[in-house]
Amino acid sequence: MESKSARLSEEDAQTRMRKTTRGKSFKVTFEIKKGGALVASAGDEATWILRLAPEAPEKAARK
């Protein structure tokens, strides 16, 4: 999946996020360009190892 920004408050700025999922693993990259030049980039990857049990309603209400 890839998405690009349509409009940002700063002129000449664009963002792009790319997400790749394979089974229980995924990778995400994020780029910011200004005037066509890459000014920032970040990435992360993770693997699901277990599913957490849902919280009891009374515990969630206390947050």
C-alpha contacts under 8 A as a table, 3 or more apart, distances in Angstrom:
res1	aa1	res2	aa2	distance
1	M	18	R	5.84
1	M	19	K	5.24
1	M	20	T	6.50
2	E	16	R	7.20
2	E	17	M	5.72
2	E	18	R	4.38
2	E	19	K	6.34
3	S	16	R	5.75
3	S	17	M	5.42
3	S	18	R	6.60
4	K	14	Q	7.23
4	K	15	T	5.69
4	K	16	R	4.51
4	K	17	M	6.61
5	S	8	L	7.07
5	S	14	Q	5.83
5	S	15	T	5.26
5	S	16	R	6.54
6	A	14	Q	7.80
7	R	14	Q	7.66
8	L	11	E	6.92
8	L	13	A	6.51
8	L	14	Q	7.10
10	E	13	A	5.92
12	D	34	K	5.36
12	D	35	G	5.06
12	D	36	G	7.73
13	A	32	I	7.04
13	A	33	K	5.59
13	A	34	K	4.34
13	A	35	G	6.49
13	A	36	G	7.97
14	Q	32	I	5.75
14	Q	33	K	5.16
14	Q	34	K	6.39
15	T	30	F	7.23
15	T	31	E	5.59
15	T	32	I	4.57
15	T	33	K	6.35
16	R	30	F	5.66
16	R	31	E	5.18
16	R	32	I	6.64
17	M	28	V	7.06
17	M	29	T	5.68
17	M	30	F	4.45
17	M	31	E	6.53
18	R	28	V	5.61
18	R	29	T	5.24
18	R	30	F	6.53
19	K	26	F	6.99
19	K	27	K	5.68
19	K	28	V	4.47
19	K	29	T	6.64
20	T	26	F	5.46
20	T	27	K	5.21
20	T	28	V	6.52
21	T	24	K	7.47
21	T	25	S	5.91
21	T	26	F	4.27
21	T	27	K	6.60
22	R	25	S	5.32
22	R	26	F	6.08
23	G	26	F	7.96
24	K	47	T	5.54
24	K	48	W	5.33
24	K	49	I	7.89
25	S	45	E	7.34
25	S	46	A	5.68
25	S	47	T	4.23
25	S	48	W	6.42
26	F	45	E	5.58
26	F	46	A	5.64
26	F	47	T	6.56
27	K	43	G	7.35
27	K	44	D	5.78
27	K	45	E	4.20
27	K	46	A	6.67
28	V	43	G	5.48
28	V	44	D	5.37
28	V	45	E	6.23
29	T	41	S	7.35
29	T	42	A	5.71
29	T	43	G	4.22
29	T	44	D	6.62
30	F	41	S	5.64
30	F	42	A	5.20
30	F	43	G	6.20
31	E	38	L	7.14
31	E	39	V	7.85
31	E	40	A	5.80
31	E	41	S	4.46
31	E	42	A	6.60
32	I	38	L	6.04
32	I	39	V	5.84
32	I	40	A	5.14
32	I	41	S	6.38
33	K	36	G	5.58
33	K	37	A	5.21
33	K	38	L	4.35
33	K	39	V	5.45
33	K	40	A	7.07
34	K	37	A	5.41
34	K	38	L	6.56
34	K	39	V	6.57
38	L	41	S	7.58
48	W	51	R	7.74
55	E	59	K	6.52
55	E	60	A	6.25
56	A	59	K	5.37
56	A	60	A	6.44
57	P	60	A	5.20
57	P	61	A	6.21
58	E	61	A	5.17
58	E	62	R	6.62
59	K	62	R	5.42
59	K	63	K	7.18
60	A	63	K	5.64
